[in-house]
Amino acid sequence: MKSLGRIGRRRESSIVNTKFPKVYAAKHTDEEIRAASRSGGVFTALSDYVLFNGGVVYGCALTDDFNAVHIRADNKSERNRMRGSKYIQSDLGDTFKYVKNDLERGRKVLFSGTSCQVAGLKNFLGEEYGNLLCVDIVCHGVPSKKVWNKYLRWQEQRLHSKLIAVDFRNKKDFGWRDHIETLYFENGESVSARIFTTLFYRHEVLRPSCYECPYKLVMHPGDITIADYWGIEKSAPELDDNKGVSLVLVNNEVGEEFLKCVKNMLFLKQTSIENAMQRSFIQSESRPETRDRFWRDFQRKSFSYIVRKYGGQLPFWRKIFAKIISFTRRME
């Protein structure tokens, strides 16, 4: 791997350089890494590089009780907990303080989070650090933790078993494009559904601030921005295999230097921003007219009622497929 030397010279002027963002479709050359990632495995490539060079990585992981928190990793095992989708907001705790301590001790730091979290970190630091790489994740919005917790308890009651694992987006069984969550239980059962996904994309459960997000722009606060590359079948069909492709926006020269250092780990194709546009680059989600009604129902009704009224239904063939998968796992 290349040296980090040149990356240490952060140029403030690069943030407003008109040649950015540069846009790429990317996927990891290691198929096992890509399979374990939400989309194309770009975060793993960048964080592997930072760890190899003695740095530390900060990102979102799930706790044993399925809450999202930001953790610090100085090895691959801890870093791997950050992989995959987590459609709930992470608790940052004292992460910003720990990041600053690592930076001031001269450690290389990769901080990953939503755009508002990256902007918050930069505001907290108050100055530029040449040993910091910020990677922001394109965010649709942040759903309520109350809804997430009630959903999990409802599924445990239905299955009469304790929840032991969650996959917010089961790419292995359903492919990259299909957003289906799978919950795994102590008794060997599993449930694959779109219930929480449906609630999420209906937007009633989003935080009020998400309806007025200031980061719905092409330019993001991170040095590198990553997302799913929706529309890859048109922009780079040779990369499209439904196993995950990352959209990478390189926002300044710091991000550009880092991407150069990991290019041997990735299949990269430069594309145009016009072919990579997503709603999240243009505007916040609108506040649904039904939001107040949803929250009245959420406070007063059972969660079964919420699921029937707002959570949609899994198609019949999906139910059959999910049962086959669950039975196969029990037989293994």
Phi, psi and omega in degrees: 000151182285165178285155176272004190308309185293334184291336181296342182266081179286134180250117182297328182295339183294337183294333181250013180292130186287352179279357179249155004278152168264139191242134181224150161263137186213145169213148183291146179286339179269113185295329178293320178294317179296322179295329181275356184257163180294317181230264187257356177088018181293320179301319179297317179299312181295317182287327173301318181297315180295316179296319180300328181266023174080015182268185179232156184234135176243133179192180186272134176223161176267139175279176179296335178259019169067033167261153180264131178222154172274134180235166178250135181229133172241017177210164184293325182300313178291320178300323182299337176294342182275349182291158172088164181284146173217100186271048172215158183281139179275149174275117183281334181054231179260025184305317182301321179295318180294320177300313181298318179299316179296319180297317183287342173273001177089008178285144171286136185229130168252121174248126178241143179179186175290168181300321180292328177289320177296315178298322178296319178298314181297322178295321179295316182293320175074001179204165179277140175237126181289344182258020181244131170244123177255127178241114178257148183259129178300127190244130176282330185148165184247118180280162181292133176294331178299318180293316179302311181297318181292325177298315180296315180297322179297317179293321177298319179294321179295318185271353182053043182204156179281138177287136181238343180200154181225136170237106184298329181216101187279086181288327184299314185268332188240359179089165185291322186287332187271124181265091179234125178274145176234130178249138183244138188240160185298330183277008179092352178281159171218154179231125174249128186204172174247019189295303180292324177301316179296315177301319181299311185280352171283338172081354177295334186269000181288153176295146181305323182295336182291339177284349179229044183292128180278002185251018176275070186223164174292318177274129182245164181287342179285157173292325175228137176245135179234150181200175168289140179268082175286133185097010181298332181296341177260320185283320182209071185301336180292343178264355188271107177227013180063022175252358176116123174228134180269142165267127181239122172253119176266114193263347180197182185290332176298311177298322180297318179297318180295317181296323177299323184288340181248008186297335179287346178269353190232149162272119184239140171221122178285136180230179180265152178295329180298324181277354183246008185296139176231159180304325182292348175271354190243314186201158174287159173291142180286148176288117183295144176297337182271004186299312181298321179295319178302313184289330172296316179295320181299322181284330190253335187254168174288161179289333174301321177296317179300318180296315181296319186276324189238343190268356179070181181231142175286131179305151185304315183295329176293321179299316180297314180298318180297321179294321178297316179299315180299317180295319180298318180297321181293332181278344182290000000 
